[in-house]
Amino acid sequence: MDVKNKVIIAGFGHFGSTVGRLLRANGVDATVLDSDSDQVDLLRKIGFKVFYGDATRHELLEAAGAHQAEVLVCAIAPEAAPTLVEVVHKHFPHLKLYVRSRNRFDAYDLMDQGVLYIYRETLDTSIRVGVDVLRDLGYRGHTAQRAGQNFRKYDIAALKKLASLRHNMGAYVAGAKESIAEQERLMRDDIEHDPAHAEHAWNSEVMRNAVNTSKPGIPDR
């Protein structure tokens, strides 16, 4: 390969290509590896420089410039991610790994391997849905956004706490119940300390209509 970039993206499906497009739009080129020949052909036609091969082979990573790179984004199938992590730790320990996982149980296995940056593929999307629902129910945008950010922070903290309990189902269930209760308590505390939260009803359609009808001259927007 004649390209050596600071970033290598292993796997360029929906997840990896989104990361790659975001980086490229901000002036960061990445060396892309994918093991699906049809996907590689398609991406090349679209304009991406993608190399065909199995990213879990250290020879391919070396050819892709892993010794000179700084970051490797692991966006391959989650079930193959532990193999890639093992190869990177063995041959390219300087690389900072950003790894996609399918769910929290995949994440637990990656945590056991010492991976620090793990991204559950449904977490951020589901939080965004919750934030949008809160907004639709009349919560201020700032309040809803903060609620989503705090939920994510507390969920990641709970993930680290529960990882060591997952092999004992009884202890895991008890720990999960405790973590959920603690998360809800922290969220309630956040609400009480957010002055804007108490005013969320002013964003609701019912309250706007009530104010508009009780005060002539105020336009209905």
PEVENLIN-V678041 format. One record per pair of residues at least 24 apart in sequence whose ideal C-beta (glycine too) atoms are under 6 Angstrom apart, sorted by the first residue. I is the first residue (numbers start at 1). J is the second residue. D is the distance in Angstrom with one decimal. If there is no record, write none. Layout:
I & J & D
I & J & D
//
This chain:
1 & 51 & 6.0
1 & 63 & 5.3
1 & 64 & 5.7
3 & 31 & 5.6
4 & 65 & 3.8
4 & 68 & 5.1
5 & 29 & 5.1
5 & 30 & 5.5
5 & 31 & 4.7
6 & 69 & 5.7
6 & 70 & 4.6
7 & 71 & 4.8
8 & 64 & 5.5
8 & 69 & 5.1
8 & 72 & 4.8
9 & 73 & 4.6
10 & 55 & 3.5
10 & 74 & 5.4
10 & 76 & 5.3
11 & 75 & 3.7
11 & 76 & 3.7
12 & 50 & 5.8
15 & 75 & 4.7
15 & 100 & 5.5
16 & 75 & 3.2
19 & 73 & 5.6
31 & 64 & 4.9
55 & 84 & 5.9
56 & 83 & 4.7
56 & 84 & 4.8
56 & 87 & 5.6
58 & 87 & 5.1
58 & 91 & 4.4
66 & 92 & 4.6
71 & 96 & 5.0
72 & 97 & 5.6
73 & 98 & 4.8
74 & 99 & 4.2
75 & 100 & 5.0
78 & 102 & 4.2
78 & 106 & 4.8
82 & 109 & 6.0
85 & 113 & 5.0
85 & 115 & 5.9
104 & 159 & 5.8
108 & 163 & 4.7
108 & 166 & 5.4
111 & 163 & 5.1
127 & 152 & 5.7
138 & 200 & 5.5
138 & 201 & 5.7
138 & 203 & 4.7
138 & 204 & 3.2
139 & 200 & 4.2
140 & 196 & 5.2
140 & 200 & 5.3
140 & 203 & 5.6
142 & 196 & 5.8
143 & 194 & 5.9
143 & 196 & 5.0
143 & 197 & 4.8
143 & 200 & 5.8
150 & 190 & 5.2
154 & 183 & 4.5
154 & 186 & 5.5
//
